[in-house]
Every structure is written in structure tokens, then in C-alpha cells.
Amino acid sequence: MTFQDSPTNWNKHFDDLMERALKRMHTLRVCKRNCYCVSDLDYLFNCLIMSLFTYCIRVWGVAAYTKYLIQIDRLVRRAFRFGYIQHESSIQQVIKDRDLRLWKSIMGTSSNPLQDLLFFFFLLLLLLLLLLLLLLLLLLLLLLSSFCIF
């Protein structure tokens, strides 16, 4: 990750990623000239280029979709147009697929420690909702009692 003065500004980090990705696109062009098949080029694209963007995307990817993620989608479209990948998919779909895979891996095994954490979080959330409901009832009782006194 590239650090800069403002932690909310990801411009420098994203510019560095794009620069590295464009240099790696050249590698794909050379491989295509050397008669690599599309499935091998697709594999190389995912390993060399998409890995740059998907690493820690949860940290910087939410910064501004219109600013960063659309540029990644353009790069993917270009790779598809040049015949480096088999199918075109948006970075948003890649994020959703990764989230779904993570969720299935957490919920698929009973021994996963994150299941206990999610259960505890659910219980805590339920307790907070009950507490909020209780506070609302008390407030309602106070309001009703103030109307009855006068």
C-alpha cells in the first residue's frame, strides 16, 4: 500500500496500482504474441493484474466507486477486447463473488471461530434492540403519565 498525507485520499495508491497493472498488460501482449491460449492468458491476467486490485480492496475500494473501480472495469474491458481474458466481469461482481465465497467458508464449517463471533454479535445486537425497545416503552410511559397528571 502506498501511504500519503491524507489517509482518506487513495489517489497515489491507486495510481501506483494502475501503473503496475499497465506494465503487466505488456507481459500479456508478449505472451499472446508467443501463441499462449486464451485460458492461459486469462489465468495470467487474474494472477498478475487482478490480484493487484483485489488485495485489500475492502480497505480502499469503498473510497469512491466512480473514481477507482470504474477505471478497473475499463482495464478489464480492454483486456477482454485484446483477447487476454475469456469473459468480461466488473470489479463489483468480483467483490460480490469473493464475499459470497468468504461467507460460505465461514458458515460451511461448524468449527470456524468466526461462527461463534457472528453468533455473539447477533446476540449483542438482539440485546441492544431489546434495550432500545425497553427505553422507548419507558419514554412512552413517562409521556403518558405526564399527560395524566395535568
BALUMTOR-803513 format. One line per 8 residues: their letters; for each residue x, y, z of N, C-alpha, C. Coordinates in steps of 0.2 Angstrom, whole numbers, always signed. Layout:
BEGIN
a> X,Y,Z,X,Y,Z,X,Y,Z  ...
This chain:
BEGIN
mtfqdspt> +4,-6,+0,+0,+0,+0,+4,+6,+0  +2,+11,-4,+6,+17,-4,+3,+22,+1  +7,+25,+5,+4,+29,+10,+6,+37,+8  +1,+41,+10,+2,+48,+9,-1,+52,+15  -1,+59,+14,-3,+63,+20,-10,+62,+22  -15,+61,+18,-21,+60,+20,-23,+53,+19  -26,+50,+25,-27,+43,+24,-34,+42,+20  -38,+47,+19,-44,+46,+15,-43,+47,+8
nwnkhfdd> -37,+49,+6,-36,+50,-1,-32,+45,-4  -34,+41,-8,-31,+35,-11,-28,+36,-18  -28,+42,-20,-26,+43,-27,-19,+41,-29  -14,+42,-24,-7,+40,-25,-7,+32,-26  -10,+29,-21,-10,+22,-21,-13,+19,-27  -19,+21,-29,-22,+19,-35,-18,+20,-41  -15,+26,-42,-11,+27,-47,-5,+23,-48  -2,+21,-42,+3,+16,-42,+1,+9,-44
lmeralkr> -5,+7,-42,-8,+1,-44,-9,+1,-52  -12,+6,-54,-14,+6,-62,-7,+6,-66  -2,+9,-63,+4,+9,-67,+7,+2,-67  +7,-1,-62,+9,-8,-62,+5,-13,-66  -1,-12,-66,-6,-16,-70,-5,-15,-77  -4,-8,-79,-2,-7,-86,+4,-10,-89  +9,-10,-84,+16,-13,-86,+15,-21,-87  +10,-24,-83,+9,-31,-83,+5,-33,-89
mhtlrvck> +1,-28,-92,-3,-29,-98,+2,-30,-104  +8,-27,-104,+13,-28,-109,+15,-35,-109  +16,-38,-103,+18,-45,-102,+13,-50,-106  +6,-48,-105,+1,-52,-108,+1,-51,-115  +3,-45,-118,+4,-44,-125,+9,-49,-128  +15,-49,-124,+20,-53,-127,+18,-61,-126  +15,-63,-121,+13,-70,-121,+8,-71,-127  +3,-67,-128,-1,-68,-134,+2,-68,-140
rncycvsd> +7,-64,-141,+11,-65,-147,+15,-72,-148  +17,-74,-142,+20,-81,-142,+15,-87,-142  +9,-85,-144,+4,-91,-145,+1,-94,-139  +1,-90,-133,-2,-93,-127,-10,-93,-129  -13,-98,-126,-20,-99,-127,-24,-94,-122  -30,-93,-124,-34,-88,-120,-35,-90,-113  -35,-96,-112,-36,-99,-105,-30,-97,-101  -24,-98,-104,-18,-96,-100,-17,-89,-99
ldylfncl> -19,-85,-104,-19,-78,-103,-24,-75,-98  -30,-78,-98,-34,-77,-93,-32,-78,-86  -28,-84,-85,-25,-86,-79,-20,-81,-77  -16,-79,-82,-10,-74,-80,-13,-67,-79  -19,-65,-82,-22,-59,-80,-25,-59,-73  -28,-64,-71,-30,-64,-64,-24,-64,-59  -19,-68,-61,-13,-68,-56,-9,-62,-56  -8,-59,-62,-3,-53,-62,-7,-47,-61
imslftyc> -13,-46,-63,-16,-39,-63,-22,-39,-58  -27,-44,-59,-32,-43,-54,-30,-44,-47  -25,-48,-46,-23,-48,-39,-20,-42,-36  -18,-37,-40,-16,-31,-38,-22,-27,-35  -27,-28,-38,-33,-24,-36,-37,-27,-31  -37,-34,-31,-42,-37,-26,-38,-37,-19  -32,-37,-19,-28,-37,-12,-30,-30,-8  -33,-31,-3,-35,-26,+2,-40,-21,-1
irvwgvaa> -44,-24,-6,-49,-19,-9,-55,-17,-4  -56,-21,+1,-61,-19,+6,-58,-12,+10  -52,-11,+10,-49,-5,+13,-50,+1,+8  -48,+0,+2,-48,+6,-2,-53,+6,-7  -56,+1,-9,-61,+1,-14,-68,+4,-13  -69,+5,-6,-75,+9,-5,-74,+16,-5  -68,+18,-6,-67,+25,-6,-71,+29,-11  -71,+27,-17,-75,+31,-22,-76,+26,-28
ytkyliqi> -82,+24,-29,-83,+19,-34,-82,+23,-41  -84,+28,-42,-84,+32,-48,-77,+34,-50  -73,+34,-45,-66,+37,-46,-61,+31,-47  -62,+25,-44,-57,+20,-44,-59,+14,-48  -65,+11,-46,-67,+5,-48,-69,+5,-55  -72,+11,-58,-73,+11,-65,-67,+11,-69  -62,+13,-67,-55,+13,-70,-53,+5,-71  -54,+2,-65,-53,-5,-66,-57,-9,-71
drlvrraf> -63,-7,-71,-68,-10,-76,-66,-8,-83  -63,-2,-84,-61,-1,-91,-55,-5,-93  -50,-6,-88,-45,-10,-89,-47,-18,-91  -52,-20,-87,-54,-27,-89,-57,-27,-96  -61,-22,-97,-64,-22,-104,-59,-22,-109  -53,-18,-108,-48,-18,-113,-45,-24,-114  -44,-28,-108,-41,-35,-108,-45,-39,-112  -52,-39,-111,-56,-43,-115,-56,-41,-122
rfgyiqhe> -56,-35,-124,-56,-33,-131,-49,-35,-135  -44,-35,-131,-37,-38,-134,-37,-45,-134  -42,-49,-131,-42,-56,-131,-37,-59,-125  -36,-55,-120,-32,-58,-114,-36,-62,-109  -43,-61,-109,-47,-64,-104,-53,-67,-108  -56,-72,-105,-61,-76,-108,-68,-73,-108  -69,-69,-102,-75,-66,-101,-74,-59,-97  -79,-55,-98,-78,-48,-95,-82,-48,-89
ssiqqvik> -80,-46,-83,-84,-45,-77,-82,-39,-74  -86,-36,-70,-85,-30,-67,-81,-31,-60  -78,-27,-58,-74,-27,-51,-80,-28,-46  -85,-25,-46,-91,-26,-41,-93,-33,-41  -93,-36,-47,-95,-43,-47,-90,-48,-43  -83,-46,-45,-78,-50,-42,-78,-49,-34  -80,-43,-32,-80,-42,-24,-86,-46,-22  -92,-46,-25,-98,-50,-23,-96,-57,-22
drdlrlwk> -93,-60,-27,-91,-67,-28,-86,-68,-22  -81,-64,-21,-77,-65,-15,-80,-65,-8  -85,-61,-8,-89,-60,-1,-93,-66,+0  -96,-69,-6,-100,-75,-5,-96,-81,-3  -90,-81,-7,-85,-87,-5,-83,-87,+2  -82,-81,+5,-80,-80,+12,-85,-82,+16  -91,-80,+15,-97,-81,+19,-98,-89,+19  -98,-92,+13,-99,-99,+13,-93,-103,+17
simgtssn> -87,-101,+17,-82,-104,+20,-83,-103,+28  -86,-97,+30,-87,-96,+37,-93,-101,+40  -98,-101,+36,-104,-104,+38,-104,-112,+36  -99,-114,+32,-99,-120,+30,-96,-125,+35  -92,-123,+39,-89,-127,+44,-91,-125,+51  -93,-130,+55,-95,-128,+62,-89,-126,+66  -83,-128,+64,-78,-127,+69,-74,-120,+67  -77,-116,+63,-75,-110,+61,-76,-105,+67
plqdllff> -70,-102,+69,-71,-97,+75,-75,-91,+74  -76,-89,+67,-80,-83,+66,-87,-85,+67  -89,-91,+66,-96,-93,+68,-98,-91,+75  -94,-92,+80,-95,-90,+86,-95,-83,+87  -91,-79,+84,-91,-72,+84,-97,-69,+81  -99,-72,+75,-106,-69,+72,-112,-71,+77  -112,-76,+80,-117,-78,+85,-117,-73,+90  -111,-72,+93,-111,-67,+99,-113,-60,+97
ffllllll> -111,-58,+91,-113,-52,+88,-121,-51,+87  -124,-57,+85,-131,-57,+84,-134,-56,+91  -132,-60,+96,-135,-59,+102,-134,-52,+105  -128,-49,+104,-127,-42,+106,-132,-38,+103  -133,-39,+97,-137,-34,+93,-145,-35,+95  -146,-41,+97,-153,-43,+99,-154,-40,+106  -149,-40,+110,-149,-37,+117,-150,-29,+116  -146,-26,+112,-147,-19,+111,-154,-17,+108
llllllll> -157,-21,+104,-163,-19,+101,-168,-20,+107  -168,-25,+111,-172,-26,+117,-172,-20,+122  -166,-18,+123,-164,-12,+127,-167,-6,+124  -167,-5,+118,-170,+1,+114,-177,+1,+115  -180,-5,+114,-187,-6,+115,-190,-4,+122  -186,-7,+127,-187,-5,+134,-187,+2,+135  -182,+6,+133,-181,+13,+133,-187,+17,+130  -189,+14,+124,-195,+18,+121,-201,+17,+125
llllllll> -202,+11,+128,-208,+10,+132,-208,+14,+138  -202,+15,+141,-202,+19,+147,-203,+26,+145  -201,+28,+140,-202,+35,+137,-209,+36,+136  -212,+31,+133,-220,+32,+132,-224,+32,+138  -221,+28,+143,-225,+28,+150,-224,+35,+153  -218,+38,+153,-217,+45,+155,-221,+50,+152  -222,+49,+146,-226,+54,+142,-233,+53,+144  -236,+47,+144,-242,+46,+146,-244,+48,+153
ssfcif> -239,+47,+158,-240,+49,+165,-240,+57,+165  -236,+60,+161,-236,+67,+162,-243,+70,+159  -246,+67,+154,-252,+69,+152,-258,+68,+157  -257,+62,+160,-262,+61,+165,-262,+65,+171  -256,+68,+173,-256,+72,+179,-259,+79,+178  -258,+81,+172,-261,+88,+171,-268,+87,+169
